[in-house]
Amino acid sequence: MTERIYYTEPYAAEFDATVVTTEPVAGVATRHAVILDRTAFYPTSGGQPFDTGTLGSARVVDVVDEEDGRIVHVVEGEVPSGRVRGRIDWPRRFEHMQQHTGQHVLSAAFDRLLQVRTVSFHLGTTSATIDLAREVTAGEIARAELEANRIVWEDRLVTIRFADAEEAAKLSLRKESKREGVLRLIDVDGFDVSACGGTHVARTGAIGIIAVAGSEKFKGGTRLEFLCGGRALAGFHALGDSVAASVRLLSVLPAELPAAIERQQNDARDLRRQVKDLQIRLAGHEAAALAEAAESAGSTRLVVAALEGWDANGLKTIAAAIAARPGYAALLIGGPAPSAIVVARAPDVAIDCAAILKQLTTTFGGKGGGRPELAQGGGLQGSTEDVVRAARALLELPKN
């Protein structure tokens, strides 16, 4: 079993240890799995990622907690037998300590103020999340966030304690632990006691600030994204950069951004409506021109054409307008590839549009579907000339 220095000394950034075993990692010639008699490297566990750093001159790229109590350090390079010096990537470790301790404080705030339990925690590379047992309102989030930051700004002591199950039962843990035997407890003075194997700051003031960055409904509860310390500062700068860029683009003051964006959205909706109306009018003229040039196939008038600049909706509008004429059918292709395609016919025309489309997508790729009177698809590869040529052959029109 590996002695875990981080259990009692989370601020230990360097340590000496003895190499117990080292062996190549299967399939990766440059990597080795190293087991030490003691380590300060935290393995991925309890929602917190592993530490990185170095063992001697080898770079630690993963740390794994084995079921038998040993900790495996996956290194890039080799670590010779004997004594070795380990160095933790301290900025990464401290950032994780800020986020993890911040999670304890934020979860305790929800529990104490609102009796809302935290069911899971995940610490990612840029932000962290907690999943709450029920949906919470924006007002409740604001209350818990303010309470959590009060504890941060009071700079309360954070201590590590060890207790057996009987002792722990008397301490009113925020969340009952499923572990047996001696428990490692993180005690935020007068506010929270939780069983946890992670690394934490020594005082709440080191968290800096706890900022809730967003929330969403998740599995009947609420998932909260939050930022602590350096991450909160980076998030503030990123938000400031976004606001500054938006202010420059819209030529307004920061406080005027919401109204300016609303105006832009209203203007865009009006423009889309106007464009749609114009497209419908243009589609009508295009359909009339194509219908005038339709070819005869027995009693049916057929339009087979490639139309540049029209999307699937435009092609459908034109094809439908042609097919509204008794005895007419249309097969229209938008270019270039990957092409959209629409096949439509009048009720009195004996053509199966869906079958025609299926044969073309089988030949040229893409997908689609529909009914005998109307079918549409997209993603056809190849030149529009080749698709048109194949469509004319299916419809038994002479080659152009």
Number of C-alpha atoms within 10 A of each C-alpha: 13 17 15 18 16 19 18 15 13 21 18 15 18 17 16 17 18 15 17 14 15 19 13 16 15 10 7 9 10 12 20 22 23 24 22 23 16 20 24 24 31 27 20 15 14 14 16 21 20 20 22 23 22 22 26 17 17 18 20 27 15 20 23 17 16 12 8 8 11 17 25 22 28 25 26 21 17 20 22 14 13 11 14 18 13 22 22 21 16 16 11 15 22 21 18 26 24 27 32 26 25 30 25 23 27 27 24 26 26 22 18 16 12 14 11 18 18 23 14 13 20 18 19 13 11 11 16 24 22 21 24 24 18 17 18 19 11 10 9 14 19 13 15 22 21 16 18 25 22 18 22 23 15 11 18 19 15 21 16 20 15 14 15 12 14 10 12 20 12 8 12 12 16 18 14 11 14 8 10 8 10 13 20 20 20 23 20 23 15 10 16 21 24 22 22 19 17 23 24 30 22 20 19 26 20 20 30 20 25 24 23 19 14 13 19 13 14 14 12 11 17 19 24 20 18 24 26 27 22 17 22 22 15 14 18 14 12 12 12 13 12 11 16 14 12 17 17 11 9 14 12 14 13 15 10 12 16 10 11 18 13 11 12 13 12 12 12 12 12 12 12 12 12 12 12 13 12 12 18 15 12 14 21 18 14 17 22 15 12 19 21 11 12 19 16 13 12 7 9 19 22 25 24 20 20 20 18 12 10 18 15 17 13 19 26 24 17 26 29 23 23 30 28 15 15 14 18 25 31 29 29 24 30 23 21 16 14 17 24 27 30 29 31 31 30 21 16 14 17 13 19 17 23 21 15 18 26 20 14 20 20 11 14 19 17 18 17 18 18 18 13 18 20 24 23 25 22 21 16 26 19 16 15 21 13 12 22 18 17 18 21 19 12 12 14 10 16 10 8 5
